[in-house]
Amino acid sequence: MGLRGLVDSPMDQSENLELLARIERQLRVHRSSDNNNNNSDLNDSLSFSSDSPSRETARELWTLVLDVVFAPLWLRIRAAELLGVCCVVLDDDAPVRITANETHKLRAVVSSTCQALEELKATDAAQAAQLFAWLGFLERVLLATRSDVCAAVFRLGSMYAGMLTKLLRLLSSCSTKVFAAATVCLGLFHAHEKRSGRSVLVGEVLHDMKDGREHLSGALLHVINSCGCPCPQERLVHLWNALQLFGDILADETAAALVFLNDFKVLVDLVIRESTDLPQEDVSRLHYMELLERALDSSVYLQSQMYRKRELLEVLESLLDVGAEEDSVMPKDVMDKIKQILMKANYGKVSDKLRILRLMRRWMGEADETHNYPQSLMADNREPSYPQQVELRGFERAVTMAAGISMKIVHSMFVAGAVDTLVQFLPEALTRTFNMHPRMRALQVKGEDFLAEIQAPLTVDKISSKNLLRTRWFSHPESTGGAFSDWQQYAEEECNIAIDRYTQYPFFLVVWVDYNCADQARLMLFSDHYMSDGYSGMVVLNSIFDQVAHLSRGQNHSASVREFPLRASFYDNALSNMWLSKVLIKGIVALSDQHDFVMPPVANPTSASFTEGDPACMRKTLARCKAENVTFAGALVSATVLAFYRAAKSQPEFDPAQPFKMMVDLDYNMRRRVPQPAEEDHVGAFISFADLEWLGNEGVDLTTTSFWDLARRAKSEIDGNLDKKLQMTAVKLVMDEFVNAQRTQRTSTSETR
């Protein structure tokens, strides 16, 4: 670093170096041998004496920090680090506090911040460490200095706005430490702006809509999540600042457009979690409620189709109940804010309106009399009649163009525990699950194109006669039927057998029990893709285990099982209030070897491959994904790309000097991304598709891109696809129109003959 400083600076820095060396000796400071320490606390990266530094020491260090003309950047950063050491030794931020007659210090700090953000590369480990050290100093200064003093910075105009812009751009490519430090500084600047009656970050900088600003919502989520309950006292201010900044972004229509829909949903999830987990007396709950109020008032909430509105209502209601107890220590401000939110809430469902009315009456001390509610709010309890006809549209139509083609999905689950109890109650539990989800009882209608009928609820006898539950016991020595561990081969073979959609229901459950180990079983749920998707399988398995739990506790009343409404398909729901241009329904040009849209359909020659997973490994993976602020899907894309990259390196046409390109298509769960989302997790093919265009067009340089940076980019692209509602819907429209055209062509040919 010393050589670099001498090269960068045209002046002799020996005097300044001697000054730094003297101060280091005075403080007895030396670097720890662990240069990879991820903790931002100076206590963990520096050692120092307990002797209190003098005011003269702080003044000398400030002299170096302020010398933006002659002192090289690395020297100013080192002096700033030593000022931080002084604060740690004194247990006081006085050495970095700026007073009203020292505003020139703020200008110098802003100038050096701009220089650091321009010159230091966050992707270089050594320079990232310098950048992190400077941002730590900036954080201390902002924490120690009053807002009326910081107001002088806002008058710097383009310099201050430029610094904020550079901080935002930094969020797109940096380590987790620098990522968090930059976000914390942005939150502190905004808090000072707010107290000074200014809005530069939200009202000006974010309005420019330039590169980098779209990462701010994800960065704020990272800070909020890392400061989750229980939040360390020293981080509370950063949590509150992040909540305030996110709320102000959502309240600004232009800035709110930068919030990815998925980030908004994660925010709602965090609000629900923290509002539930915080102790009654915790004042942070008020900050969460203020953010929730702004979130519910924002246009993004409507775009999210009122995401988790029922859960939000339940949380608010439970908080009111707790606050109403005699020994409650819930702050009155929190109670008042919850009431304000509920009184403004726009919940459209009958049951939700009834609950809000009950809450209102509770506040007013009135009796909870159902007959006093308006008739318009009363539920319709009429029983459905069977069979119920369902027109197959979009993806449902595409996969049922011809019979005899397998479109099976399998969800495999290994179970350890009271297997005897599980097997005992499975028939009734599976019956209840079929009766809860109407699309599990669908049969296609013969002689009618793309029409299915939902059959009446089933009985346990029907489950048996229709072979919907297939239990197999394995004993040692192995019979000719194979071994318990051969489930992968069985699943592969079963997936190649087509379901007769006219006579067979689209779901059935296979259970393998190992006699040699009485507490182990494997469940394989097979389903037909036209009435199922990846999420449906999880819904069904969760429902089965939930019913087994109820039955094992003696709760065996079938009347308590409520059938969910028959929901509109994704095609009908997504197009219920959307206009589409004719451009969107033009055909897709197929490649010479592509057989996705041909009549009759061509069976895919490939087959599924299964293998055992490691639960501990998966838990570690999910924890690392959370720490790196990426989704599991983003990490999965990164792993897939790396696997293909390794395989491609052995090909003769592979060019290591060029970015690696490949096409990656993903399916997306669209249940919460339609105009009228269901309250429950329902079963059906509620998906759409989109590719990651960036991987096919730009590619990625895997010699310089880390695994987690690639995963973050993949997450960003996935989130971007989810925001393209029109494009996601158009995929289903193209499928529907193509199959329509094929049907019309076949009908016309038949009539001509």
N, C-alpha and C positions, 0 to 999 in steps of 0.2 A: 504493500500500500504506500510505503514511503517513497519508493522509486516512482510509482505512478503519480504521486503528488508533485514530485520535483519535475517530472516531465510535463504535467498539465500546467503547472504554474510558471510564468515567466520570471517570477521574483524568487529571491532566496528566502526559504521558509525556516532556516535554521533557528532563528530567534523564537519563532512560534513553536517549533518542535521542542526546543529547550523548555519553553513555558509549559507545554503539555506534559513533558517528562517530569518537571518539577511538581506539578499538581498531582500527577499520578503517584509520585513518591510520597507526597504529603498525604494523599488519601490511601496510599498503599494499595493501589488498584492493579490487578493483573487479570488477564483473560483466563477463563476456564478452558481446560483442554477439550471439553466437549463442544465443538463448534456446531453440532447439529441439534442442539437443544431447541425444542419447539416451544418452550415456555417463554412468554414475553416479559416475565418479571426479571428486572435487573439483578435481583438477589441471586438468581439461578445462573446467570451468565458472567457475573463479575464478583470478585472478592474485594473487600475494602476494609479499612480500619474503622474503629468505632470513634475516632477523634472527629469532633465536629469541625466541618470546614468553616472558614471565616467568610465574612461578607466580601472581603477583598478577593478571595478565591472565586466566588460567584461572579464578581465584577470582571475579573480577568477572562473568565470563560465566556461571558457575554460579549466581551470585546472581540473575541475570535469568531463567535457566532454571527455577530453583526457585520463583520468585514466581508461583505458580499463582493467587493471589487477585487481585493488582492489575495484574500485567503482562499485556497482551493476548497472545493466542496467537501472532499474527504476530511479535511481538517476541521471544517465547521461541524460536520456530523460527529466527529470525535469529541469536540468541545461540548456539543449538545448532549452526548452520552454522559460526559462527566458531570454536567449540570444535573442530569438525572440521578447520578450517584450521590451528589450533594443532597438532593431531596430525600433519597432513601436513608442516608445517614442521619439527617435531621428529622426524619419522619414528618416532613412538612414541605409543601410545594412553594414556600416563600421564595427560594432562589430563582424560580422560573415565573413568578407572578409579575405581570406587567401592570403598571399603574397608569393613571390618566395622563401624566406628563411624560410617559415613555412610549407613546404610540409609534415612534420611529422603530422600536423593536418589532412591533407587529408587521410593519411594512417589510423589514428585513427578513422576518420569518416567512412571510408569504413569498417573497422573492426567491429565497433559498428552496422553499417547497416546490415552486415552479421548476427551478433548475434541477432539483433531484428527480422530479417526475419525468423531465425531459431526457436527462443524461443517463440515469441508472436503469438498467434493464432488469425488469422483475423476473425474467426467466433465467438470469445468471445467478447462481447461488450466492456468490460473494457480494454482488451488487444488490441483490435482494435483501441481504442482511443489513447493508448500509441503509437501504430504503426503509426497512422495518425500524431501525434505530432512529432515523429522523422522524418517522411518523409517531413513534413513541414519545419523542420530545415534543412534537406538535400537540399530541394529546394532553401532555402535562400542562403545557402553556394554556391551552383552551380550558382545561379544568380549573386552573388556578386564577384565571383572569375574569373580571366581571364583564357582563354583557355590554354595559354602557361604554366600557373601554374598547371592547372588540368591535363596537359599531364603527370605529375609525377605519377598520379593514373594509367595510362594505362601501366606503366612499372611494376605494381604489378603482372602482369601475371594472374595466376590461381585465386588469391584472387579477383581481379577485375571482371574477367569473371564469377566466382562463384557468386558474388554479383548480377550481371546482371541476371544470371540464376534464382536466388532466387526471384528477382523482377518479372520476367516473370511468374514463378510458382504462385506467389501471385495473379496474375490476374484471376486465375481459380476459386478462392473461397474467396471472400472478399466483404465488403460493398461497396456501390457506392463511398463514400468518399475516402476510401483507394484505390479503383480501379483507380480513377482519379488521386490521388496523386502519385501512383506508376508509372502511365503512363507519367505524367508530368516529373518525375525524369528521366525516361528512355529517354524521348525526350531531356532533358538537357544534359545528358551524351553523347548522340549521337551528339548533336550540338558541344560540346567541342571536341569530336573525329574528327568530320568533319574539324573543323578549325585547328586541329593539324595534319591532314593528316593520321589519323588512322581510322580503321573500325573494331572495336572489336565486337560491338553489332550485326551489320548486317553481317559482313564478317566472323565472327568466331562463336559467340554464337548461332545465328539463324541457322547456318549451321549444328549444332548438331542434329536438328530435334527432341528434347526431349519434354516431357510433358510440357505444359504451353505456348510454343511459338505460338501455333495456336490461342491463345486469343489476341495476340498483335494487329492484324488488327482491331478487334472489339473494343479494348480499345482506339486505335487512333481515330476511328470513334466517339467514345463517347466524346473525347476531342474536336475534330473538330466541332461536332454538338453543344456542349455546348458553344463553343466560336463563334457561328454564328453571323451574322450581326444583330445589331451592336455589335462588340466585345469590351468589356471594355479594356481600355488602358493597364491595368496591366496584362491582359491575352494574349495580342498580341504575346508576345514572345513564349508562350506555343502553340498557334495556329500555328505560323510559324514553330516551331520545330516539331510539329506533322505532318504537311504537308511535311516537308523535310524528316522526317523519313519514312513516308509512301512511298514517291517517291523513296527513296534509296532502300527500300525493294522490290518495283516493278522492279527496275532496276537490281536487283540481281536475277538471274534465280533460284538459290536454295532457297533463302529466299522468293521469290515470290510464291513458291509452298505452303507456309503456309497460304496464303491469301484465305479465303473462297470466292467462287464465289459470294455468296450473299452479303458479305461484300464489294467486289469490286463494285458491282452494286450500293450499297448504297453510296459508295464513289463517283461514277459518278453522282448520284442524288444530292449529296451535292455540288459538283463542279458546276453543272448547276445552282442550287439554289443560291449559294453564288456569283457566277460570275455575275448573273443577278441582285441580290439585292444590291451589294456593290456600294457605291458612286463612281463616275468616278475617283476621285483623290485618292482613297484608294489604298495604295501600297500592301495590302494583295492580291489583284487580281493577281499580278505578281507571288506570291507564289502559288496560285491556278493554274495558267497557267503552271508553271514549273512542278507541280505535274501532271497536265493533260497530258503534253507532255510525261512524263515517263509512265503514265498509258496507253496511246495509243500505246506506243512502246513495252509494256510488253506482254508476252505470255498469261497473264490472260485476256487481252482484246480480244484476238482471241477466248479464251475459252468461253467468255461471248457472242460470236457471235456479236461482235461490238455493245454492248449494247447502245441503245439510240444514235446511231451515227447521225441520222437526227437532233435530238434536239441539240446535241453538235455543229453540223455545223451551225444551226440557231443562237445559242448563239454567236458563234465566229463571224458570219457574222454581227449580230446586234452590237456587240462591235466594230467591224471595222467601221461600219456606224457612230456610235456615235463618235468614235475617229477622224473621218474625218471631222467633223463639225468644223467651224471656231472658235467657242467659247468653244471647247472641252478642258477639263483639264485632259484627260486620259494620264497617263505617257507614254512617248515614248517607254520605255522598255516593257510595256505591249503590245503595238501595234506590236513591233518587234517580240515578242514571239508568238503572235497569228498568224502572217504571217508565222513564222517558222513551227508552228503546221500544218497549212493548206497546206503548200507546201510539207510536209512529209506525209499528210493524205492519206490513201489508201481506198477511198470510191468507191465501185464497181458499184453502181446504176447509171444509165444514168442521172437521174435528179440531183444527187449529183455532178457528174462530170461537168455537165453544170454550176451549181452554182459556183463551184470552178473556172471554166474558167472565168465566169463573174467577180468574185472577182479579179482574176489575171489581167484581162483587166482594171478593175477599178484602180488598183494600177499603171498600166502602162499608164493610161490616154487614153485608146483606146475605141472606140465605142462598144456598146454591140450589135453586129450583129450576130444573130443566124445562118445565112447562112455561116459564116466564121468558125463555129465549125466543127470538123471532122465528117464525115458521120457516123462513128462507134459509135458516142455518141447520135445520134438522136433517139428519142423514136419511138416505134412501136405502131401506133394508130389504128390498125385493130380491128373491132368490133368482139366480140365472137359470135359463132353460137350456137343455142340451138336445142335440149337438149344437155348438156355436160355430158358425162358419168364419173362416179366416182366409182372406185372399193373400196369397204369397207374393211379395213384392221385393224388388231390389236383389239383394244377395240371396234371399230365400228362393227367389225365382231362378236365379242363375244356377244354383246347385241342385235343383230338381228338374232340370231340362230333360233328363232321360233317366229311366230306371236302370238298376243294375250297376250303378257307379257308386263305390263306397266313398262317403264323406264323413267317416267316423272320427271322433275325438275320444281320447281316453285320458282320464285323470287317475293316476295311481297313488295310493296312500298306504304306507306301512303303519300298522297300529300295534302298540305294545300296551298291555294292561289287562283289564278284566274281559277277555275275549268271550268267555262263556256268556256273560251278561250281554255283550254286544250282539252275539249270534241269537240269543233268546229274543231280544226285542227288535231285531232288524226287520222282520216282516211287517210289523205294525208301523214302525218308524218310516219305512220306505213307502208304505201305503199313505201315510199322512203327508209325506213330502210330495208324492204324486198329486195328491188332492189339494195341496197348497198352491202349486204352480200349474196353471192350466195348460201351458204349451208343452208340458211333459206328457200330456194325454192327447196329442195331435195325431190324426191319421189323414193321409191324403185321400181325396175323393176320386174314385175311378171314373173315367169318362169326362172329367172336368180338368181343364188346364189350370194349374197353379191355384188350386183350391184345397184347403184342408178343413177338418172339423175337429173341434175340441170335444172329446167324449165326456160322459158323466163321470163323477168321482168313482174311484175304484174301491174294491174291498180286498181283504187279505187273500181271499180265495182267487180273486182275479189276478192278483200279483203272482200267485203260484201258477195258474193256468196259462197265463201269458208269458211265463218264464222270465219275469222281470227281475227275479232274485235267484242267482245261481251260486249255490254254496258248494264248495269242494273241500274235502278233508284229506290231508297228506299224512302218511305214516311211513315209518322206517322198518324194513329196508324199502327202497324205492320200488314202486310198481312200474309197469310199462307205461303208465300215464305220465311219467316225468316227475320232476322234483319241485318242491315248494319254491325254490330259488329260480326256476325257469320261467318266471312270469313275463320277462321281456319278450321271449319267443312267442308266448301265448298272446300277448298284447299285439305284437306285430301281425301275427296270423289273423287275429280277430278283426283288426282294423282293415284288412284286405277283403273282408266279407261285407257285402252291401246289405243294408237294412231294407226290407220290403216296406216301404212307407205307407202302403195301402192296408196292411194287416198288422204291422209291428209298430209299437210305440217308439218314439225317438230316444228313449233312455232305458238302460237296464244296468243292474249292478251285479258284479261278479265278486265273490268273497272266497278267498283261499285261507284255510286255517291249518296250521302246522301242529299235528298231534304230538310231535317230539318236543315242542315248546308251547305249552298251553296258553301262554300269555302273548302270543304273536299271531297276527293275521295281516293279510294284504287285501285291500279293497281296490277294485278297478271299476270305475264308472265309465261306461261307454255311452256315447251320445251321437246323434246325427246332426251334422253342422247346420242343417237348415232350420233347426229349432234350438240350437245351442251354440255357445262360443266358449272361449277359455274361462271367462268369468262365471258362466253358468254352472260349470262343473264344480267350482268352489262353493257357489251358493247352494247347490244340491247337497254336496257332502256335508257342509256346515249344518244344513237343515236336518239331515239324517241324524247326525250326532246330537244335535239339540233335542230331537224327539226321543232318541234313546235315553238321554239324560232324564227327560221328563218321565218317561215310562218307568225307568229304574227307580224313581222316587215315588212311584205309585200314582202319578198323575196320568191316568189312562182314560180320561174322558175324551172321546173322539169329537164331541161337540165343541170342544175348546179350540180345535184346529180351524183356523179361518182361511178360506180360499182367497188368494189375492185376485184383484181384478184382471181381466184379460187386457193387457196393454197393447196399444197400437205398435206396429212394427217400427223399426228405426226409419224406414223409408217414409211411412205415413206421418210419423211424428215430426221428422226433420223438415218435411215439405209442407207442413200444415199452415205455415205463415211465411213462406219464402217464395220469391219470384226468381226464376232462373232464365238466363239468356239462352237463345238457341245455340250459341257457340258451345255451350257446355254439353250438348247432347250429340255432338258430332262423334263419329266412330273413332276408335283407337286403332292405329295401324299395327297389325301384328307382325312379329318377326317370323322368318321362314321356319324356325324350329319351335315356334310358340303355338300351343294348342289350347290356350285358355278359353277361347271363344269359338268353338267349332261345333257343328252338329253332324252326327251325334257326338257327344263328348268322348274324348280319347282318355283312356285310363292312364294315370301317371305311372311310369315304370319304377319310380323310386318307392322306398318304403320307410317307415318310421324306425328309429333306433332308440333304445331305452337303456338306461344304466342306473345303478344305485347312487344315491346322493348321500352326503354327509351333513346331518343337521348342524353340527358344530361349525363346519366350514361355512354353511349358509348364514348362520348367525354372525360370524365374523365378517362375512362379506357385506351383509346389510349394515352392520355397525360402521364399517369402513366407508361405505357409500354415504352414510349420514354424516360422517366426519368430513368427507370431501365435498359435501353439498351436491351430490349427484343422486339420481334415481337408479334403481337396480336396472331398469331398462337401458339407461345410458351406459352403465358399466357392461351390460350384456352386449351392446353394440360394439363397444370398444374391444371386448374379448373376441367377438366374432371377426372383426376386422383384422386383429392381430393374428388369429388362427389362419385366416385365408392368406394373409401377408406371408406368414412362415411357409405355407404350402406353395405360394406363387414363386418364392425365391428359387425353387428347384426347376422352374420352367425356363426353357431356352430364351423365350422372348421377354423375360423379366428384366426391367431396367431400373436399377437401384437409385439412379439419379433423378428419376421422375416421381412425382407424387403418386401414391398408390390409390387406385380408383376401383370401386366396386359398387354394384347396385344392392341396396338394402331396402326391402319393403317391410313395413310393420303394420300390424292391425291394431286398432285403437278401440278401447271400450267407450262407447258413446252414450251410456246410460244417463250421465249427468250433463250431457252437452247437447241437449235437444230443447225445443221451446217448452215442452211439458214433461219434465222428468217425473218418474214415478217415485213415490215415497219409499217403497221397499226395494230390495235387491231382487230383481225379477229374472226369470229364465227366458232365453231367446237368443237369436243371432243379432245382437245389438252392437254391431261393430262396423267400422269402415277402415279403409286402407289408404296409406300414403307412403311414398318412398322418401328417403333422405337424399334429396337431390344433390346436396353439397358433396357427398361421398362419390357420386357418379360423375359430377361435373368438375369440381375442383380437386378432389382427392385429398390425401393427407400425407405429409412427410413424416413417416414413422421413425426416421433417424433422429429427429429433433423434437417430436411431440411425445409427451409422457402419456402413460395409460390414462391417468385421471384427467388430464387436459382434454384428451380425446373423448372421454366419457362426459365431461362437462359440455363440450361442443355438441355431442350427440343429444344430451338432455335439452340443450337450447334449441336444436333443430326439431326435436320431438315436440317441445312446447310450442314452437312456431307453427308446426303442422296442426296442432289442436286449435290454434287460434284461427285457422283458415276454415271456418265453418262451411262456407260455400263450396270450397274445393272438396271437403270431406263428404258433403252431401252429394256432390256431383258424381262421385264414384258410383254410388248406389243408383243414381238416375241413369248413368250410362249402362250399367248392368241391366236394369229393368227395360230400357228402350231396346237394347240389343236383343234380349230374349223375346221381347214383343215382336220385333221384326222377324226373328226366326220362326215364331209361331205363325205369324201371318203368312210367311212364305210357304210353310208346310201346308197350311190350310188351303192356300191358293193352288198349290201343285196337286193336292188331293182332289180338289173340285174339278180341275182340268182333266185329270185322268178319268 
